[in-house]
């Protein structure tokens, strides 16, 4: 592993930031940037912080994530979350490792699958699926499940059948097996 010492540059933040806000920047060797496959056109990165270190890695698109997982033989699905006919969020879910990545296509967090949460966990995903179904405690649930041809309450199976459509809202899901 190569190592360098650097200084952090602190600057006053602009725009709508508060008066005391600052931005922090670090200069990274160009050689390292090129070795990561980054350039002026492909410059999106993910920053990870574990409490002791900041790690910078190239951002992975949903398609890249799905391809990598499929190569490992994982069960991967792409869920498209719509508001009417507008695609709002694409969710790439790896059911083998129980991890996911999302791509948002709208700025309004109310229309995004996970609101302001840009890095949802598997638990967040499970809660999202439950929110797109009838409540498990709802009266008449047994009849509803019978109508769908299901033996038990399973949000994933319910959504595969109903597309996550709920009365009086316009959001729905399209699910496809990623191949």
C-alpha positions, 0 to 999 in steps of 0.5 A: 500500500502506498502512503502519502502525507497531505494537508486538508484545505478548509474553505468557507462554504458557499451557497445556502450553507450557514455562515460557519460552514466549511468545505474540506478538500484533499489533493490526491496524486493523479497516478492514484486517481488514474489507477482507480479508473477515474478521470474528468468524465468518470469521477464519482466516488464513494467515501467510507468512514469507519471512525478512524479512516476515510476510504475513497473508492470508485462509485459503482453503478447499479448495473455494475453492482448487479453484474458483479453479483451475478458473476458470483452466482447470486440471486439479483433483482432490479426493482423500479419504483415509479410515481405514475409513469415516472421512474423515481428509484432503481433498486438493485437487490442481492438476495444472496448477500442481502445487500442493495444499491439504489439509484435515484432519478428524482430530487424530491425525497417524497417520491424516492423509495428511501427518501433521503437515505441514499445508502439503505440497508437490507433492513430498510429494504424489508421495511420498504417492502412491508410499507408497499403491502397491506398491514400484517395486522389488517382485518381480512388479511387471510381472504386477501392472501387467498385471493393472491394465492399465497399461504402466508404473509410474505411482502416480497411475494405480495409485491411480485403479484400486486406491483406494490400498488396501494389504494389512493396512491400512484406509486408502484414497482416493476420487478425483474430478475437481473440476468 
